[in-house]
Amino acid sequence: MGQSDSKRKKIASSTIEPDLFSDDPVTRLWKEWFESGKRICKKIDVPVKSDEPIYKDKVRFVCISDTHGKLEELLPHIPNGDILVHCGDFTNLGDRHELEEFNEKIGKLPHPHKIVIAGNHELGFDDSEDLSQRNIFMKDHGTHEGYKLLTNCTVIQDQMIEINGIKIYGTSWHPLENFAYYRPRGEPLLEKWNLIPDSIDVLLTHTPPLGHGDLVLRWIAQVHFRVGDVDLLNTIENRVKPKFHVFGHIHEDPGVTTNGVTTFINASICSHDLKVVNPPILFDVPLQPGFEKS
C-alpha cells in the first residue's frame, strides 16, 4: 500500500520523519511522486554560461565533482570564479599519493575559496567507518585522516561555513554499502540529513536526492534505475529549501534540474568509465545588502 504525501509528516521544525519506503526500490516513489506530478523535476539549462563575466554584486560558484584523479586534465577547462566547490570522489582509493596530487593541482586554481567534501572513494576520511565492512578490494587502501593533507582547500563535513554572507553546508553521507561514509537508507541516513540547518543557501552532498541527477544507466544489462535518497529529497523540499543543491556520485546523469524552489546540480565530471567528459557548472548568488566580496 502507498502512503500519501499528507501522511509523510514532519516530526519537528528541525527534523524530518523517515519515509515508510526509504529502503524500498526508489522507482516506486519515483512513479508515485514524479510521474504523477506530485513532485517536480524539470531539466533546465546551466544557470551561468562559462564565458559570462563575473559581477561585483554576485558571488560566482564553480561546481565540479567526481574527478577521480583527473583534476590535472580538467584544470584548463575550469572557469574562474569566487568559490570553487568539489562534491567528492576526487580520488579513486584515498591513497596518500592521490591526495597529495589533488592538493597540488587544486592549489593551482585561482579561486579565492575552494570548498571540498569527501565522497565514498575518499577512503580513510570517515573516522567512524567500520573497516571490517569495507569493500574487499579496497581494504588495504585509503589514508587515515587524509583530509589533513588537503592544505590548499577547505574540507567540510557535517559543517556550515559562511562566505560573503552566503551559508554553505557540506555532508558526505550516502547509501552505497562497503564504502566510506555509508549509512543505510531510512533512519540511519536521515539522522545525518537532520543535522543540516534550515537557513542555508547552498547545500553540498555527495549523493543525489531522489529524482534529480540520480539515474543510473547500465547499458550491458539494459537496465535504468534511480538511486537518489528519498529522505534527502524530503529534507530539502519540506524543511531546508536551499537555493542550490550541488552533488555528484552518479556519473551518468549530470546537469541541472529544478523543483521551482531549489536548483539541483549534478556536477559529475567523469563518465562511468572515468573519462573527463563534462564541463564544470556555474551559478551566481547575489550578495545580500551590507556584504561585499572579500
Summary of the structure (lengths in Angstrom):
residues: 294
radius of gyration: 18.3
end to end distance: 53.9
largest distance: 55.2
contacts: 982
relative contact order: 0.20
helix: 20%
strand: 24%
